[in-house]
Amino acid sequence: MLEVIDLKKSYGDIAALRGVNLSVAKGQLLGFLGPNGAGTTTTMRSVFGLVAPDAGQVVWNGRPITDRERLRFGYMPEERGLYPRMRNADQVAYFGMLHGMTRAGAHAAASRWLREFGLADRSRDRLEELSHGNQQRLQLAAALVHSPELLVLDEPFAGLDPVGVGAMGEILASQAAAGTAVIFSSHQLDLVEDLCEDVVIINEGAVALAGAVRQLRADAPHRHVQVEVRDAAAEWIEQLEDVAIVGRQGDRVVLDVSHGVDLGRLLAAAQAAGDVIEFSYEPPSLNEVFLDAVSR
């Protein structure tokens, strides 16, 4: 288990971290969320000794992390951390050898991951010849080549198309299912909601909210109703009291009903306005939970 305990870090007068606490267990996929400048990257870098905290500690399995433990970790920074003119297969194998693998073992693992990411035919190309999305895949291969026990990923989905996002998500989920502790940051909160059971949200260097995604949504003060009424006049919804329109697209409208609206009355009004295609009542999305947490 990775534990970040009361981590603090300042740069001059700017407090980057103000007592951050989080943990991720083996087999867990944790979403680590925050707006730009919140401290997610500083926290992740602290795990690898790239940032020296002013106070607090980072521990693995209850002990301070040494260089020996870090050999069993995989890290994918947000900035490209690879060599642009190095051939792709050699590059991934090189990172494996840096983590203690034999040359033969590293090259075999590199070939396997290049096949996994659909890059086998680009193994002799250089990184600079790849598209942004394929560079992202190669960087993840470099983080995975040595079969890490902990995987730390800073914005791994940035710049990927929907196919790439889906493939990357499947690999992270499979790593967690195989027992790897996985923590990643992302601004794509709908994706985080699909992948992660648990999240930590930080803002201005401190934890604003943490817990199971389902529970955080259930505990949120807002409630929404999604209604789609075919060919209804817009005025039908505007005549209702204690209802706020959150979003509207064509005949479909999302309503904030946090003030105790009578759902039966709302459904009856929708049916009177036209043919009801959808009527669903649910807690807010993770995106809305996040916005509430960081705007407090």
KAWO-V535294 format. One record per backbone hydrogen bond with DSSP energy under -1.0 kcal/mol. CO is the residue of the C=O (numbers start at 1). NH is the residue of the N-H. If there is no record, write none. Layout:
CO|NH + CO|NH
This chain:
1|61 + 2|24 + 3|59 + 4|22 + 5|57 + 7|19 + 7|20 + 8|54 + 8|55 + 9|16 + 9|17 + 11|14 + 14|11 + 17|9 + 20|7 + 22|4 + 24|2 + 25|28 + 28|182 + 30|184 + 31|200 + 33|202 + 35|38 + 38|205 + 39|43 + 40|44 + 41|45 + 42|46 + 45|50 + 46|49 + 55|8 + 57|5 + 58|65 + 59|3 + 60|63 + 63|60 + 66|70 + 67|71 + 69|72 + 70|73 + 72|149 + 72|150 + 74|152 + 76|154 + 83|86 + 84|128 + 86|127 + 87|91 + 88|92 + 89|93 + 90|94 + 91|95 + 92|96 + 93|97 + 94|98 + 95|99 + 96|101 + 97|100 + 102|106 + 103|107 + 104|108 + 105|109 + 106|110 + 107|111 + 108|112 + 109|113 + 110|114 + 111|115 + 112|116 + 113|117 + 114|119 + 115|118 + 119|122 + 120|123 + 122|125 + 123|89 + 125|88 + 126|129 + 127|130 + 131|135 + 132|136 + 133|137 + 134|138 + 135|139 + 136|140 + 137|141 + 138|142 + 139|143 + 140|144 + 141|145 + 144|147 + 149|181 + 150|74 + 151|183 + 152|76 + 153|185 + 155|158 + 157|160 + 161|165 + 162|166 + 163|167 + 164|168 + 165|169 + 166|170 + 167|171 + 168|172 + 169|173 + 170|174 + 171|175 + 172|176 + 173|177 + 174|178 + 175|180 + 176|179 + 181|151 + 182|30 + 183|153 + 184|32 + 187|189 + 188|192 + 189|193 + 190|194 + 191|195 + 192|196 + 197|213 + 198|31 + 199|211 + 200|33 + 201|208 + 201|209 + 203|206 + 205|18 + 206|203 + 209|201 + 211|199 + 212|216 + 213|217 + 214|218 + 215|219 + 223|257 + 224|282 + 225|255 + 226|280 + 227|253 + 228|277 + 228|278 + 229|232 + 233|236 + 235|239 + 237|240 + 244|256 + 247|254 + 249|252 + 251|229 + 252|249 + 253|227 + 254|246 + 254|247 + 255|225 + 256|244 + 257|260 + 262|266 + 263|267 + 264|268 + 265|269 + 266|270 + 267|271 + 268|272 + 269|273 + 270|274 + 275|230 + 278|228 + 280|226 + 282|224 + 285|289 + 286|290 + 287|291 + 288|292 + 289|293 + 290|294
